[in-house]
Amino acid sequence: MTDFLTAALAPQSIAVIGASENPHKIGGRPIAYMQRMGYRGKLYPINPSRRELQGLACYPSLADLPEVPEMAIVIVAGDQAIAAVEDCAARGVRCAVVIASGFGETGPAGKAQQDHMRDVARAAGMRLVGPNTQGLANFGTGAIASFSTLFTEMPPADGPVAVVSQSGGMAAMAYGLLRERGLGVRHVHATGNEADVGVADLAWAVAQDPEVKLLLLYLEHIANPALLAATAAHARARGLPIVAVKAGRTAGGALAASSHTGSLANEDRVVDAFLRRHGIWRVRDPHALALAAPGYLQGWQPAGRRLVIVSNSGASCVMGADAAEQHGLQIATLSEATRRELAARLPGFATTTNPIDITAALLSNSGLFSEVLPVLAQDDAADMVFIHIPVSGAGYDVERFARDTATFAKASGKPVAVAAWQESVAAVFRAAGVATYANEHDALGALAQIADHMAMLREPLPQAEALPMPALPGASGLLNEADSLALLAAQGLPVVQHRLCRTADAARAAFAELGGPVAVKACSRDVPHKSEHGLVALNLNDADAVATTFTQQWNQLAAMGAAQDGVLVATMRRGRHEAMVGAHIDPQFGPVVAVGDGGKYVEAMRDVALLVPPFDQAEVVAALGKLRIAPLLAGTRGDPPLDVQALADVAVQVGRLIVAAQGRIASIDLNPVLLSAAGEGATIVDALVELKDSE
């Protein structure tokens, strides 16, 4: 571990500045928690009005301590907090946790004070957590620099889960939901305003802990995507799944996140692409964050999405099948051999097709689970099993049901989730180590999430290539269409045949060379959207019309005061569908590529997928398959399938180009890209490239 990681997660000595005798006050809670959890380091309460505090010697100031503590918890407010941080930096404290609020979240003046504390800390080589943080808690070491009420309401237990959150409230909520499920939690860290240390820093830290088997994140902004990506790569290598809530999905949510943390929210669809690229599973809220935790901790590795449903109720079988479809799970088709073997074990009135209704016979034969489940284990079609028990209790041998289910899950290695709304029944299954939920939607949601997440993590990651820098003009700003198409053609992209003309005679010659019909379009770096100004003419089929249109467009450019870069004469191409490919440099995440439905309604319909390079054709094809236009791409109502592979290749090439340009290309817009039938290719018929100044 680096010095910071050691000081933050396993400090040998901790000072509490603003300590309180009252274990229920913010200044008293960290001390009470650490004494209760057996913190083995040295604990130094600081309070000038007391000599002793919670059974510990108390000191008037940091300067009076017998040693420089590795960590200081700053609980005093306002100017006192600023002075305390300055003191800590001067004394050589390695990590300060500033619980005090009233800084960056309050406005510009508070932000300036917060920045001052950060600058003082950085100048001294000290790391700053907060301000406005609930604090850090490591139940593995007993170092609890936190005042969370939940640690009193729901007693801690060390375990394999780590929670890192920008919000203290969301950290506490995730912790509470996990403890409610009986799961131990080792790390609960909140970063607050993130003047210095952010979620990515602490995520990296806890990912180094070999006892952590599941990492849960709550983010309101992603200040250090490179470090988060490195954490995800390390986690993938050691088999540590990461699940995240990224708040601020909507415009309103983004505004709320900004006012709450003093930070700007990231563009949500780019966040989706970034998290997906790095194998981080995104969920909607802290409830969903904890939902699948039992399955992750049991090491579920479903081979696919095929599900077997078993219940003692026919209605539950039907409802389970409905819920499975909603979650995108397939009802497995069992083999004839499996069905025959089930029929030999079940009553004649039971159902042996999937879903399997074992009926109320479960009441009289408590061994039915032990008879049915091993049969399913032998069927390759059964990737996972869902057991729904809507009725049980007195007269049922619930302990045997749970024991048999747990034995099956361990022996077969297949993911098994149980739904039991009766808490008395659910508690028995949980005690046996079975992932248990109150209803079918939660149980199947957990199965579906882990199936999808594990499939994502099994996909080989395309590696970044060392690409040559493309030849680019020296100037910045928009390139005209001819220059944009030339840049793309030089990279091997399929651009439409065209000629740039500066006289009517040249336009006639271009028509004669290309043959009709042609499109005639004004070409000016000052007019990126030509159709809005009537500067596009389509389907011209004789030389005189081309020459006349040239003259009209040339003169209109002059009348508009726009640069007369020329007029394009281009072959008219007939595609079966208009697609688009675009790319831009996101200020947080770097190059991002968009691919999907194109045409003039592209912004209104927004049926595009975002991808973070590097990626390959297979990843693009998979992303296109999730769009609303997927049925059209696959061919429908007698139309042939479209050349999705050609579109994917354009997207891959555009991703390579914008990465190779090393920031010089600000954006690329290819719309439309005309798609032909499968095997017949794609053609870029309009392009716009924007350059940035070289640094």
Stockholm file with secondary structure:
# STOCKHOLM 1.0

chainA/1-695         MTDFLTAALAPQSIAVIGASENPHKIGGRPIAYMQRMGYRGKLYPINPSRRELQGLACYPSLADLPEVPEMAIVIVAGDQAIAAVEDCAARGVRCAVVIASGFGETGPAGKAQQDHMRDVARAAGMRLVGPNTQGLANFGTGAIASFSTLFTEMPPADGPVAVVSQSGGMAAMAYGLLRERGLGVRHVHATGNEADVGVADLAWAVAQDPEVKLLLLYLEHIANPALLAATAAHARARGLPIVAVKAGRTAGGALAASSHTGSLANEDRVVDAFLRRHGIWRVRDPHALALAAPGYLQGWQPAGRRLVIVSNSGASCVMGADAAEQHGLQIATLSEATRRELAARLPGFATTTNPIDITAALLSNSGLFSEVLPVLAQDDAADMVFIHIPVSGAGYDVERFARDTATFAKASGKPVAVAAWQESVAAVFRAAGVATYANEHDALGALAQIADHMAMLREPLPQAEALPMPALPGASGLLNEADSLALLAAQGLPVVQHRLCRTADAARAAFAELGGPVAVKACSRDVPHKSEHGLVALNLNDADAVATTFTQQWNQLAAMGAAQDGVLVATMRRGRHEAMVGAHIDPQFGPVVAVGDGGKYVEAMRDVALLVPPFDQAEVVAALGKLRIAPLLAGTRGDPPLDVQALADVAVQVGRLIVAAQGRIASIDLNPVLLSAAGEGATIVDALVELKDSE
#=GR chainA/1-695 SS CCHHHHHHHSCSEEEEETCCSCTTSTTTHHHHHHHHTTCCSEEEEECTTCSEETTEECBSSGGGSSSCCSEEEECCCHHHHHHHHHHHHHHTCSEEEECCCSSGGGCHHHHHHHHHHHHHHHHHTCEEECSSCCEEEETTTTEEEECCTHHHHSCCCCCSEEEEESCHHHHHHHHHHHHHTTCCEEEEEECTTCSSCCHHHHHHHHHTCTTCCEEEEEESCCSCHHHHHHHHHHHHHHTCCEEEEECCCSHHHHHHHHHHHSSCCCCHHHHHHHHHHTTCEEESSHHHHHHTHHHHHTTCCCSSSEEEEEESCHHHHHHHHHHHHHTTCEECCCCHHHHHHHHHHSCTTSCCSSSEECTTHHHHCTTHHHHHHHHHHTCTTCSEEEEECSSCCTTSCHHHHHHHHHHHHHHHCCCEEEECCSHHHHHHHHHTTCEEESSHHHHHHHHHHHHHHHHHHHSCCCCCCCCCCCCCCSSCEECCHHHHHHHHHHTTCCBCCEEEESSHHHHHHHHHHHCSSEEEEEECTTCSCCGGGTCEEEEECSHHHHHHHHHHHHHHHHHHTCCCCEEEEEECCCCSEEEEEEEEEETTTEEEEEEEECSTTHHHHCCEEEECSSCCHHHHHHHHTTSTTHHHHHCCTTCCCBCHHHHHHHHHHHHHHHHHTTTSEEEEEEEEEEECBTTSCEEECCEEEEECCCC
#=GC SS_cons         CCHHHHHHHSCSEEEEETCCSCTTSTTTHHHHHHHHTTCCSEEEEECTTCSEETTEECBSSGGGSSSCCSEEEECCCHHHHHHHHHHHHHHTCSEEEECCCSSGGGCHHHHHHHHHHHHHHHHHTCEEECSSCCEEEETTTTEEEECCTHHHHSCCCCCSEEEEESCHHHHHHHHHHHHHTTCCEEEEEECTTCSSCCHHHHHHHHHTCTTCCEEEEEESCCSCHHHHHHHHHHHHHHTCCEEEEECCCSHHHHHHHHHHHSSCCCCHHHHHHHHHHTTCEEESSHHHHHHTHHHHHTTCCCSSSEEEEEESCHHHHHHHHHHHHHTTCEECCCCHHHHHHHHHHSCTTSCCSSSEECTTHHHHCTTHHHHHHHHHHTCTTCSEEEEECSSCCTTSCHHHHHHHHHHHHHHHCCCEEEECCSHHHHHHHHHTTCEEESSHHHHHHHHHHHHHHHHHHHSCCCCCCCCCCCCCCSSCEECCHHHHHHHHHHTTCCBCCEEEESSHHHHHHHHHHHCSSEEEEEECTTCSCCGGGTCEEEEECSHHHHHHHHHHHHHHHHHHTCCCCEEEEEECCCCSEEEEEEEEEETTTEEEEEEEECSTTHHHHCCEEEECSSCCHHHHHHHHTTSTTHHHHHCCTTCCCBCHHHHHHHHHHHHHHHHHTTTSEEEEEEEEEEECBTTSCEEECCEEEEECCCC
//
